[in-house]
Amino acid sequence: MQPSDRPPDLATDLVEYFVVVLPDRAALGGVVPAVTEMVRSERIRVLDLVVLARGPDGALEIAEVGDADDLAPLHELEGDTGLLSENDLRLAASAVRRGEVGLVLVAEDRWAEQLSTAARGVGGRIVAGERIPAPRVEAAVTDVPVDPERDSGG
């Protein structure tokens, strides 16, 4: 990303990505209201958004938001910074099985901006974060051992 392409007041220590896997292309429209609400309520700022569709034969199609009719309302919310590289998309595509569709969302976590600003104000910064896999959280709250086959890492 070139400095001139950088969104104003971007907190670079608050950027993360999500890969949301859906059963098919028709399901894409079901996530639009949630993403739209998260942006409008300023919980996130969308920096990049790409659709990965894997055909029944395993072939991968990569589409920008503007190319997916079901995601048209998100086109105005997207800040296309070009953060996702071809390698990023290849890695994300590994989570998308035959017949499924993946939505790769890169967003700035605006909800954590106050913490980021406070840390930078005293010479610190947020240096790491990770989404804890659901099986681990479920095991911790139910006192059930983690099944390594279900645990997706992390």
Steps between C-alpha positions, in 0.01 A plus 500: 500500500641837401486779760263698276265197484488467876161587649512808722549426872556127440606325820738250341522297821127421483478333158389137477344269248215252504420218263128429516410175323145463373326199346449664159494830309131556584592528870719807442202734533441368851817665635445840339277642779751399770800653324302813414392544863854449628626774266214741565539460878875564453606171658707424190630674189515272195841519336469216250231249409532210256281203408655156448270252328611140465315305234391137526813409303723681751578793270531832681340823383609827661259791477501855631194626688380693195490175303259327742142627463400379848772720651418819308397688819849439638670666204446846651643384836820354365829682522699316235852531633634196322621344823428144383775348287465200271674294768250620764212394277659160433535441874142613568375279215634193680208537743241495219387151397346392170168674438553753781555874487737695721480867583838645595459818702790720609384752756626751749357420843365847579350367826857471639613845386487645851737231628736548205507877546565467875786253441662721235456802728733347758749363247346156458307322230280196448734234358293184476157349514344177391155356463475202733355196319143422604578144616754635750257756640223239519732260682605769748146604587364146520804327653509258206846410365590644160469251214815558290309397185245783553750760619606707201816625664594830656 
